[in-house]
């Protein structure tokens, strides 16, 4: 069970930059989605 961030560091970096420009509520929603998809892998 390896998180996507380990497999694609560049992709994660880009995602993180976009992520930081989002509203807080949207950030929280995306974090929940990431956590759920990480656990289901």
Secondary structure, DSSP 4 states (H G I P E B T S, - for coil): ---HHHH-HHHHHHHHHHHHTS-HHHHHHHHHHHHHHHHT-
